[in-house]
Structures are given as C-alpha cells and as structure tokens.
Amino acid sequence: MLVAILRTRVRPELAEEYQAEFDRLWEIAKHQPGFISRKSYFGEDGETVSIQEWESPEHLQAWRDQPEHVAIQKRGRAEFYQDYTVYICDQPHKYEFARD
C-alpha cells in the first residue's frame, strides 16, 4: 500500500469553483484501478489535508498521469492554490486498535 498526503490551501475567492472541480475529480479517482480510499480534513485556517490510500506506486502513478487529473493539477497551480505540499509514504507502517 502507498499513502499520499496532500496539504493544500485554496485562494479564498476561488474556493467554491475549486470545490466543484475537486468533487468531480474524486468521482473519477474512486473508480481508478488501485484506489483504496480518500479522506479530507478541513482546518479553521483554510488548510485542507487529504489522505489517499493506493494499492501500489504504479496505481498512484497512473492516477497522477490520468488526463483530467493532469489538467486540474495545472489549473490548480495556475489559479486555485495559494500553496500545497504533497507527501508520498511508500512503506507505511500500520498499527490498529479497535474496541469491541
């Protein structure tokens, strides 16, 4: 499994338009081979943290190269994002606890 963490901050005046593109893009992503899950968390300071799980580096690479994703990435850098950081964790250690 591979984990990708995206920390983003969208320009406030474009937040509504960005959210529509983001939602559309994730409808595509969840049908990509190798996609496991995605969750997003929103900070009071405007930062969003999204955590994605993929079956392999090859699956994530295929998503990264998906044409609509590439177009939105370019638009994100040109218009939407104030800033962003991406972390790729290719050998995550997993520890779990679940109360019965």
Buried (B, 14 or more C-beta within 10 A) or exposed (E): BBBBEBBBBBBEEBEEBBEEBBEEBBEBBEEBEBBEEBEEEEEEEEBBBBBBBBEEEEBBEBBEEBEEBEEBBEBBEEEBBEEBEEEEEEEEEEEEEEEE
